[in-house]
Amino acid sequence: MAAAVQIPKSTKALVLRKSTQATQPVYHNAVLEERPIPALKPGQVLVRIYAAAFNHRDHWIRKGLYPGIGFGSVLGGDGAGVVVASGDKDDSLLRRRVFLVPMRGWERDPEAPESFFHILGGGKANPLGTFAEYVVVERDQVIPTPDHLDDVHAAAWPIGAVTAWRATMVNGAVKPGDNVLITGIGGGVALVALQLCVARGADVYVTSGSQEKIRKAVELGAKGGVSYKADDWPVQLGALLKKNGASHLNVVIDAGGGDILGKTSGILKAGGRVVVFGMHTSPKVSMTMREVLKNQKLFGSTMGSKQDLIDATQFMAQHRIVPIVSDVLDGLESAEQGFQILEHGDHFGKVVIRIVSDSPNTFHAKL
């Protein structure tokens, strides 16, 4: 085994444990435990995790609302750090800053996963999670961190990035000059989608229940936004488009589901696309003959492939995009605070745990 530093025999990790409380609704435990670090096999590397980011999925797992929960597995799907050891001699990844590929089963097929698809953190399919000081991972399942990002912002990238990239650039086919609506701005995926589309040269509009979040989205490059709490928000959006000299939307990127197609059909061009990557409003999406006759298209979009993530990262590095971080917590001991932030839902951007404060070659990224 090749090593860059002396390797510890164990690591602290935040582990999912079944709740022993007979309370409703259920909320499973996240327990900080000491775990042995397994010996490295050929093709594996040891990554010292400097920062790990929360996703709503982590919160849903603790609520028992996510399929395939694995008690005893480590939580967390997003993490970034440094390769400190390798099972291969003279590994070029040694001492490299990297982030973890957060999913398995989808390498590069342009349509769908090649095999059983699953996400790291809290699942039965794979005990690996990023809420840990060290993780052992296959060397082909890490991606070098672009030089313009520190580890906190790199940790905020992978899950949101691969989901947003596939929704906007692959399924949405966003191109320069398009008018794009992104609903529910403020969440990690929606914000990356906004950044990607602005960098692509599209004109972006947003919806939110918070005027403050709309204001912040405009600061990031959105043309404007409307409150989805208003019953006539599609009419308001149509007026905003007209005010800016546009006649229609080309693409809608949505995390709500429900009647999103019906609500936007009147301001969506014939042949326009609605891409749904989540269903926070309703587990069904309706489509009527009106949309069929207008050749409007509905796409389901979930995560993406490792190649999608590589493509997104190359685009991010080219345009020097910095993921939006709302809160930075210090130490795995502060994880419960992160779950509380997710529960309240007032954050704008990702919630990140800074596991190690002395990350090498890191700096404060600029928005």
Sequence and secondary structure as in RCSB ss.txt:
>XXXX:A:sequence
MAAAVQIPKSTKALVLRKSTQATQPVYHNAVLEERPIPALKPGQVLVRIYAAAFNHRDHWIRKGLYPGIGFGSVL
GGDGAGVVVASGDKDDSLLRRRVFLVPMRGWERDPEAPESFFHILGGGKANPLGTFAEYVVVERDQVIPTPDHLD
DVHAAAWPIGAVTAWRATMVNGAVKPGDNVLITGIGGGVALVALQLCVARGADVYVTSGSQEKIRKAVELGAKGG
VSYKADDWPVQLGALLKKNGASHLNVVIDAGGGDILGKTSGILKAGGRVVVFGMHTSPKVSMTMREVLKNQKLFG
STMGSKQDLIDATQFMAQHRIVPIVSDVLDGLESAEQGFQILEHGDHFGKVVIRIVSDSPNTFHAKL
>XXXX:A:secstr
 EESS   SEEEEEEEE   S  SS   EEEEEEEE     TTEEEEEEEEEE  HHHHHHHTT STTB TTSB 
 SEEEEEEEEESSTT TTTT EEEE  EES SS SSS SS  EESSSBSS    SSBSEEEEEGGGEEE  TT  
HHHHHTSHHHHHHHHIIIIIIS   TT EEEE STTSHHHHHHHHHHHHHT EEEEEES HHHHHHHHHTT  EE
EETTSTTHHHHHHHHHHHTT   EEEEEES EETHHHHHGGGEEEEEEEEE   SSEEEE   HHHHHTT EEEE
  S  HHHHHHHHHHHHHHT    EEEEEESGGGHHHHHHHHHH   SSEEEEE  S  TT      
